[in-house]
Amino acid sequence: MNRRSKALKGSAVKLSKKCPDPDKNNYAWFNAGVASWYLAWGMQGVLFSWLIIGDLGLGADKLGMAQMLATVPALVLVLFGGAVADRLDRRRLIIVLHLVAAATVAALAIGVGQGMLSYRLMVVFALATGTVMAFMLPTRDALLADVAGANMMRAVAGMTITQWTAMGLGNLIAGSARWIGSAKALAAEALLMLAGAAAYALLSTGSGGGTPSVRSNALREIREGVAEVLGSNQLRPVFVLEVAAGLLFMGPFLVLLPMLVRDVYNGDIGQLGGLMMAFPSGIIVGSIVLLRRGGIRRKGLALLVAVAAEALALLAELQERHGFACL
């Protein structure tokens, strides 16, 4: 029996080497799709701002309005996007979203190449891409659960590092528009999104969580989810803090940084891409530190310290530019 057990075990080991773990394969293709999306999204973060303030020569008010219009669809539709991701085949849905995003960016590239760039075109583009993102984020997060395998935390950490590394590289690559032009850089972004669709097509999983439900059920689940967050003593403070950080930090950051590069430092799109790359680079370093530490014991305190550090960074910039003394 002992020899037979060893023989069976040896056969199983050989078979496992011939047949890789499908979860590992799926996770690798999933991360390839994540990388392609955020490479493109990193490029878009730079190109979008520079098309408005660089190519069109508009001011902070126009850039701020366009950035707001890019986020409004996500704000309004993201919960509905989550409900859709729970009901449809997630793999097919994320492929369609990549194709729609690629077509949208390609249309903008054609418009820019044909000399049709206008602020109205940028507004339409912002609304379109914001709508795609409202469905992309919950679909991607739901799909991660399908491919993560047993170690969900490690899968999330790997995806996070992949995401921010790709975004930083995308920011840097967008600077190539100074040599090849905005239209060709946008065409490259569209190709990256198509590559993501091809990566997700190689997944062998992605079914939705149940059969399609009527609209009223989805709306009821959304209301219940919002009520759960607002009624939780643990979730409500984090929600409020994140809203404040988006309103008072990320929003101004996306507008003021490009304006500082253009108006204060007389920079171009290459310098803007290099500076924007610093933001995801910091997130990558922080994520690696957290992984090595094995997590954070007092998460709420860590979040408050992070927000305070953001405020101090803004005050330091204010002092440098205007000579204000920090209290």
LINMOWO-V764589 format. One record per helix or strand. SS is the DSSP state (alpha for helix, beta for strand). FROM is the first residue (numbers start at 1). TO is the last residue. If there is no record, write none. Layout:
BEGIN
ss/from/to
SS/FROM/TO
SS/FROM/TO
END
This chain:
BEGIN
ss/from/to
alpha/2/18
alpha/22/55
alpha/60/87
alpha/90/113
alpha/119/147
alpha/152/174
alpha/177/180
alpha/182/201
alpha/215/231
alpha/235/264
alpha/269/293
alpha/299/322
END
